[in-house]
Amino acid sequence: MASSETRPIASPVDDALQIRPAKRQPLSQVILDQIADLIIRRAWKPGHLIPSEKELALQFGVGRSTIREVLQSLVVLGVIEIRPGEGSFVREASTELLSGAFRWSLLLSDTNVDDLIEARSLIEVECAARAAKAPADDAVHELEDLHAQLIRHQTDHQNFTDWDNRFHLQIAAMAGNVLFSNISKTIQTIGRTWYPITYTMNDTKPLTVDEHERILIAIRNRDCEGAREAMRVHLTAAGSRLKRSLEQLAVEPR
């Protein structure tokens, strides 16, 4: 049996990655989101021994039963493995488990983020074209309102992410295909975990607003090919920003 001394223990994280007491409901989801962030930002790396159940309960300010529930969920997802007598370790990323869990964003790495970008393009470019084919006035007004909210919340990371997601989901709904809509929800769940990393780049939000406006105008004008191209340009640009941000994270000293 390997000694825990041969595996690096997840060290205390810096201020940007500090664990915060969970205050919102449901607590388990809040904790899962924070752990996802720690893993994605490489504060907890594959092979690392994570803090004990007791330590996590103290850091999150919750009962051990809540932590136990979260850890079991992470085991099921394949994100961590529990080794009797040693503790819980972050597993290596594996695409074998992606189809089984809506939070497969936890398992992505900078080596397969292209898969996310490609999946978005295949689905969302088509959704934009279909949304522009014969949009109902009230659906277009809703899309306009969502874009207006995106403009208003450029200084608020959380709200900006929310309105960005809702803008894309509205387009998927306008496409009129329930499977496209459901797949888009999964993609947006993944995206909201990853794309906020790009907010460290000063031009991310204004560029996103401009790119969304071009999509909106094309849909409003019932320009299917224009909507298709505007969405393709946006997703390509957003993907490039994400990859640059991940490259920066990879070279930052820990």
Secondary structure, 3 states (H helix, E strand, C coil): CCCHHHCCECCCCCHHHCCCCCCCCCHHHHHHHHHHHHHHCCCCCCCCECCCHHHHHHHHCCCHHHHHHHHHHHHHHCCEEEECCCEEEECCCCHHHHHHCCCHHHHCCCCCHHHHHHHHHHHHHHHHHHHHHCCCHHHHHHHHHHHHHHHHCCCCHHHHHHHHHHHHHHHHHHCCCHHHHHHHHHHHHHHHHHHHHHHHCCCHHHHHHHHHHHHHHHHHCCCHHHHHHHHHHHHHHHHHHHHHHHHHHHHCCC
